């Protein structure tokens, strides 16, 4: 699930705990065949039956709430299996043709592993939570090597910690259930810092881009030298940086940030392009036709600027998927669709005719 969903779930959980309500978190831990959401999707259930976020398109939630209420009352986690191909069971006539495993666990703030996991989610920090689907204990692993908690079986604990560290090293870590050589299943829930989108240029077409990016869970940063354009009212929730091109050395976005240059001003675009390419970013997009980006590069090189092959490989131009976008809102959708495909390793092509599991990136060519 994306950062925006996580924020909504955590906000509701904080309010519920402050009121003294019991709560459980239901997490998709296994998917076979086709399903609406994938592993790592979470839903909060409160002791009055209220729910926040969704695990499916609506066919699972009522059943999961019933199990969650039992879990809240007993304190004992449950693993529930749902076969979505059974239309008669769900009464919807829309069998997805797959099955889903959901683990439901009561929220216990006094448990050190739970407290560490919720803290990582709140702070947007990288962490992996390993949960045996059969057996006792849970263990949380951070990228710096810190381990919180333990599994009852030492061999399983060693496997879980090693796999958690490996997953955290991926570019786009995602939740997954893995099996040990002895066929014991361990679910790895992954939390990573939210993606960061740096937009150079605060013009009219940056407004829908920033707004849609926030909805998708991005931390948005906008850079522009014009104070009148940089107002919270125009960019709610975004970090605003009033910087002239010559002041960019004072700007330090995280290395994981994706950069998009759309000043509509040749001089500013040129300086911003040079800065973004040198930032270590793996994605540097330039709005407009390919010839414009190449002209910017040629002007920089003529002035004595040089870039490594790795830096030039980050350049994306034109940006966006080819969907016929024209209006600013459509262009924003096109750009963000490309960014999602790039981050997750998809080609961005049509799904029509695809016979495999929809969510498997391995079945698509990398962009």
C-alpha positions as CSV (number, residue, x, y, z in Angstrom):
1,X,0.0,0.0,0.0
2,X,1.2,3.5,-0.6
3,X,2.3,6.1,1.8
4,X,-1.1,8.0,1.6
5,X,-3.0,4.9,2.7
6,X,-0.5,4.2,5.5
7,X,-1.0,7.8,6.8
8,X,-4.7,7.4,6.8
9,X,-4.5,4.0,8.6
10,X,-2.1,5.3,11.3
11,X,-4.1,8.5,11.8
12,X,-7.2,6.5,12.5
13,X,-5.3,4.1,14.7
14,X,-3.9,6.9,16.9
15,X,-7.3,8.4,17.4
16,X,-8.9,5.0,18.2
17,X,-6.2,4.1,20.8
18,X,-6.5,7.6,22.4
19,X,-10.2,6.8,22.8
20,X,-9.4,3.5,24.4
21,X,-10.7,1.4,21.6
22,X,-9.4,-2.0,20.7
23,X,-8.0,-2.4,17.2
24,X,-6.6,-5.1,14.8
25,X,-4.7,-4.8,11.6
26,X,-5.5,-7.2,8.8
27,X,-2.7,-7.7,6.3
28,X,-2.7,-9.6,3.0
29,X,0.1,-12.1,3.3
30,X,-0.5,-14.3,0.3
31,X,-2.1,-14.1,-3.1
32,X,-2.6,-16.9,-5.7
33,X,-4.0,-16.1,-9.1
34,X,-5.8,-12.8,-9.5
35,X,-6.8,-10.5,-6.7
36,X,-7.6,-6.8,-6.3
37,X,-4.7,-6.0,-4.0
38,X,-1.3,-7.6,-3.4
39,X,0.7,-8.7,-0.4
40,X,1.4,-6.0,2.2
41,X,-2.1,-4.4,1.8
42,X,-3.4,-3.5,5.3
43,X,-6.8,-2.7,6.8
44,X,-7.5,-1.4,10.2
45,X,-10.5,-2.8,12.1
46,X,-11.8,-1.2,15.3
47,X,-13.8,-2.9,18.1
48,X,-17.0,-1.2,16.9
49,X,-16.6,-2.8,13.5
50,X,-15.4,0.4,11.8
51,X,-12.7,-0.1,9.1
52,X,-10.1,2.0,7.5
53,X,-8.5,1.2,4.1
54,X,-9.5,-1.8,2.0
55,X,-8.1,-5.3,1.2
56,X,-10.1,-5.8,-1.9
57,X,-12.8,-4.3,-4.1
58,X,-15.3,-4.9,-1.4
59,X,-15.8,-8.7,-1.5
60,X,-13.6,-9.5,1.6
61,X,-14.1,-6.7,4.0
62,X,-17.2,-7.9,5.8
63,X,-15.8,-11.3,6.4
64,X,-12.4,-9.9,7.6
65,X,-14.1,-7.6,10.0
66,X,-15.9,-10.5,11.7
67,X,-12.6,-12.3,12.2
68,X,-10.9,-9.2,13.4
69,X,-13.5,-8.7,16.1
70,X,-12.8,-12.2,17.3
71,X,-9.1,-11.4,17.3
72,X,-9.6,-8.1,19.2
73,X,-11.6,-10.0,21.9
74,X,-9.2,-13.0,22.2
75,X,-5.9,-11.4,21.5
76,X,-4.9,-14.4,19.4
77,X,-3.8,-13.7,15.8
78,X,-5.6,-15.6,13.0
79,X,-4.7,-16.5,9.4
80,X,-7.8,-16.6,7.2
81,X,-8.0,-18.0,3.7
82,X,-10.5,-16.6,1.1
83,X,-11.1,-18.2,-2.3
84,X,-12.3,-15.4,-4.6
85,X,-13.2,-17.8,-7.4
86,X,-16.2,-19.0,-5.4
87,X,-18.9,-16.7,-6.6
88,X,-21.6,-18.5,-4.6
89,X,-19.7,-17.8,-1.4
90,X,-19.4,-14.1,-1.9
91,X,-22.7,-13.7,-3.8
92,X,-21.2,-11.1,-6.1
93,X,-20.9,-12.9,-9.4
94,X,-17.4,-11.4,-10.0
95,X,-15.1,-14.2,-9.0
96,X,-11.5,-12.9,-9.4
97,X,-10.2,-16.4,-10.0
98,X,-7.7,-16.2,-7.2
99,X,-7.3,-16.7,-3.4
100,X,-6.1,-14.5,-0.7
101,X,-4.5,-15.2,2.8
102,X,-5.1,-12.5,5.4
103,X,-3.3,-12.4,8.8
104,X,-5.3,-10.5,11.5
105,X,-3.5,-9.4,14.6
106,X,-4.6,-7.2,17.5
107,X,-2.7,-4.0,18.0
108,X,-0.7,-4.2,21.3
109,X,1.2,-1.0,21.9
110,X,3.0,-2.7,24.8
111,X,4.7,-5.2,22.6
112,X,8.2,-4.0,21.6
113,X,8.0,-5.3,18.1
114,X,4.6,-3.8,17.5
115,X,5.8,-0.5,19.0
116,X,8.9,-0.5,16.8
117,X,6.9,-1.3,13.6
118,X,4.3,1.4,14.2
119,X,7.1,3.9,14.9
120,X,8.8,3.0,11.6
121,X,5.5,3.4,9.8
122,X,4.8,6.8,11.5
123,X,8.3,8.1,10.7
124,X,8.4,6.7,7.1
125,X,11.6,4.8,8.0
126,X,12.8,1.6,6.2
127,X,12.1,-1.6,8.2
128,X,11.1,-5.2,7.6
129,X,8.8,-7.1,9.8
130,X,9.1,-10.9,9.5
131,X,6.2,-13.0,10.7
132,X,6.1,-16.8,10.6
133,X,2.7,-17.9,9.3
134,X,3.0,-21.0,11.6
135,X,5.0,-20.6,14.8
136,X,5.7,-18.1,17.5
137,X,7.4,-14.6,17.5
138,X,8.0,-11.8,15.1
139,X,11.2,-9.9,14.3
140,X,11.7,-6.4,13.0
141,X,14.9,-5.6,11.0
142,X,16.3,-2.2,10.1
143,X,18.7,-1.4,7.3
144,X,21.4,-0.4,9.9
145,X,21.3,-4.0,11.2
146,X,19.2,-3.4,14.3
147,X,17.0,-6.4,15.2
148,X,14.0,-6.1,17.5
149,X,12.3,-9.3,18.7
150,X,13.1,-12.9,18.1
151,X,11.6,-16.0,16.7
152,X,11.2,-19.1,18.8
153,X,13.1,-21.3,16.3
154,X,16.8,-20.2,16.0
155,X,17.1,-21.5,12.5
156,X,13.9,-19.7,11.4
157,X,15.1,-16.5,13.1
158,X,18.4,-16.6,11.1
159,X,16.5,-17.1,7.9
160,X,14.1,-14.3,8.6
161,X,16.8,-11.8,9.5
162,X,18.9,-12.6,6.5
163,X,16.0,-12.4,4.1
164,X,14.7,-9.2,5.7
165,X,18.1,-7.5,5.1
166,X,18.2,-8.7,1.5
167,X,14.7,-7.4,0.8
168,X,15.5,-4.0,2.3
169,X,18.4,-3.7,-0.2
170,X,16.1,-3.8,-3.2
171,X,15.3,-0.6,-5.1
172,X,11.5,-1.0,-4.5
173,X,11.1,-3.5,-1.7
174,X,7.7,-5.1,-1.6
175,X,5.9,-7.4,0.9
176,X,6.3,-11.1,0.1
177,X,5.9,-14.5,1.7
178,X,9.0,-16.7,1.4
179,X,9.6,-20.3,2.3
180,X,12.6,-21.8,4.1
181,X,14.3,-24.9,2.6
182,X,12.1,-26.9,5.0
183,X,9.0,-25.3,3.5
184,X,8.1,-23.0,6.4
185,X,6.4,-19.8,5.4
186,X,7.5,-16.4,6.6
187,X,5.7,-13.2,5.6
188,X,7.9,-10.1,5.2
189,X,6.1,-6.8,5.5
190,X,8.2,-4.0,4.2
191,X,8.1,-0.3,5.0
192,X,10.1,2.1,3.0
193,X,10.4,5.9,3.1
194,X,7.8,7.5,0.8
195,X,9.0,8.4,-2.7
196,X,10.1,12.0,-3.1
197,X,9.2,14.1,-6.2
198,X,11.2,17.3,-6.8
199,X,9.5,19.6,-9.2
200,X,11.6,22.5,-10.6
201,X,9.1,25.1,-11.6
202,X,5.9,26.3,-9.9
203,X,3.9,27.2,-12.9
204,X,0.2,26.3,-13.5
205,X,0.9,22.8,-14.9
206,X,2.9,22.0,-11.7
207,X,-0.3,22.3,-9.6
208,X,-2.1,19.1,-10.7
209,X,1.2,17.2,-10.8
210,X,1.9,18.1,-7.1
211,X,-1.6,17.4,-6.0
212,X,-1.9,14.0,-7.7
213,X,1.6,13.1,-6.5
214,X,0.5,13.8,-2.9
215,X,-2.6,11.7,-3.3
216,X,-0.3,8.8,-4.4
217,X,1.8,9.2,-1.3
218,X,4.8,11.2,-2.6
219,X,6.6,13.7,-0.5
220,X,6.5,16.7,-2.9
221,X,9.1,19.4,-3.0
222,X,8.8,22.4,-5.3
223,X,11.7,24.7,-6.3
224,X,11.2,28.1,-7.9
225,X,12.7,31.6,-7.4
226,X,9.3,33.4,-7.5
227,X,7.8,34.0,-4.1
228,X,4.3,34.7,-5.5
229,X,4.2,31.2,-7.0
230,X,5.4,29.4,-3.9
231,X,2.4,29.5,-1.5
232,X,0.9,26.7,0.6
233,X,-2.4,27.5,-1.0
234,X,-1.1,26.6,-4.4
235,X,0.8,23.5,-3.2
236,X,-0.9,22.2,-0.1
237,X,1.3,19.7,1.8
238,X,4.4,20.3,-0.4
239,X,7.8,21.5,0.8
240,X,8.5,24.8,-0.9
241,X,12.0,26.1,-1.7
242,X,12.4,29.6,-3.0
243,X,15.8,29.3,-4.8
244,X,17.3,31.0,-7.8
245,X,19.4,28.7,-10.0
246,X,22.6,29.9,-8.5
247,X,21.3,29.0,-5.0
248,X,20.7,25.3,-5.7
249,X,23.8,24.3,-3.9
250,X,21.8,25.0,-0.7
251,X,19.2,22.5,-1.7
252,X,19.7,18.9,-0.6
253,X,16.9,16.5,-1.6
254,X,17.3,12.8,-0.6
255,X,19.2,10.7,-3.1
256,X,16.1,8.5,-3.7
257,X,14.2,11.6,-5.0
258,X,12.9,11.7,-8.6
259,X,13.4,15.0,-10.3
260,X,11.2,16.7,-12.8
261,X,12.3,19.9,-14.6
262,X,9.5,22.1,-15.9
263,X,10.4,25.7,-15.4
264,X,9.5,26.6,-18.9
265,X,12.5,28.9,-18.8
266,X,15.7,27.8,-20.7
267,X,18.2,29.3,-18.3
268,X,16.6,27.9,-15.2
269,X,16.0,24.5,-16.9
270,X,19.6,24.3,-17.9
271,X,21.0,24.9,-14.4
272,X,18.4,22.7,-12.8
273,X,19.2,19.9,-15.2
274,X,22.9,20.1,-14.4
275,X,22.1,20.1,-10.7
276,X,19.6,17.2,-10.9
277,X,22.0,15.0,-13.0
278,X,24.8,15.5,-10.4
279,X,22.5,14.8,-7.5
280,X,22.8,11.0,-7.7
281,X,19.2,10.7,-8.7
282,X,18.2,7.7,-10.8
283,X,15.3,9.6,-12.5
284,X,15.7,13.1,-14.0
285,X,12.8,14.0,-16.3
286,X,12.6,17.0,-18.5
287,X,9.2,18.2,-19.7
288,X,8.8,18.8,-23.4
289,X,10.2,17.2,-26.6
290,X,13.4,15.2,-26.7
291,X,15.1,17.9,-28.8
292,X,14.7,20.4,-26.0
293,X,16.4,18.2,-23.5
294,X,19.2,17.4,-25.9
295,X,19.6,21.2,-26.6
296,X,19.9,21.8,-22.9
297,X,22.6,19.1,-22.6
298,X,24.5,20.4,-25.6
299,X,24.5,24.0,-24.2
300,X,25.9,22.6,-20.9
301,X,28.6,20.6,-22.6
302,X,29.6,23.5,-24.8
303,X,30.1,25.5,-21.6
304,X,32.5,22.8,-20.3
305,X,30.1,20.8,-18.2
306,X,30.7,17.0,-18.2
307,X,28.5,14.2,-17.0
308,X,29.2,10.5,-16.4
309,X,27.4,7.7,-18.3
310,X,25.5,6.8,-15.1
311,X,24.3,10.4,-14.7
312,X,23.2,10.6,-18.3
313,X,21.4,7.3,-18.0
314,X,19.1,8.9,-15.4
315,X,17.8,11.4,-18.0
316,X,14.2,10.8,-19.1
317,X,12.9,12.7,-22.1
318,X,10.1,13.0,-23.1
319,X,8.5,12.2,-19.8
320,X,5.2,10.4,-19.3
321,X,3.4,7.5,-20.9
322,X,2.0,8.0,-24.4
323,X,-1.7,8.3,-23.7
324,X,-2.5,11.4,-25.7
325,X,-2.4,13.7,-22.7
326,X,-2.9,17.4,-23.4
327,X,-4.5,19.3,-20.4
328,X,-2.2,19.8,-17.4
329,X,-4.2,17.3,-15.4
330,X,-3.8,14.7,-18.1
331,X,-0.1,15.4,-18.4
332,X,0.3,15.0,-14.7
333,X,-1.4,11.6,-14.9
334,X,0.9,10.5,-17.7
335,X,4.0,11.5,-15.8
336,X,3.0,9.9,-12.6
337,X,2.0,6.7,-14.4
338,X,5.5,6.5,-15.9
339,X,7.1,7.2,-12.5
340,X,5.1,4.4,-10.9
341,X,6.0,2.0,-13.7
342,X,9.7,3.0,-13.5
343,X,9.8,2.5,-9.7
344,X,8.1,-0.9,-9.8
345,X,9.9,-2.3,-12.8
346,X,7.0,-2.3,-15.3
347,X,7.0,-1.4,-19.0
348,X,3.9,0.8,-18.7
349,X,2.1,-1.0,-21.6
350,X,-1.5,-2.2,-22.0
351,X,-2.7,-5.0,-19.8
352,X,-5.1,-6.1,-22.6
353,X,-4.4,-9.7,-23.6
354,X,-2.0,-10.3,-20.6
355,X,-2.8,-13.8,-19.4
356,X,-0.5,-13.9,-16.3
357,X,-1.0,-12.5,-12.8
358,X,-1.6,-8.8,-13.2
359,X,0.6,-7.7,-10.4
360,X,3.7,-9.7,-11.4
361,X,6.4,-7.3,-12.6
362,X,8.5,-10.2,-13.8
363,X,6.0,-10.8,-16.6
364,X,6.6,-7.3,-18.0
365,X,9.7,-5.9,-19.7
366,X,11.6,-3.4,-17.5
367,X,11.4,0.2,-18.8
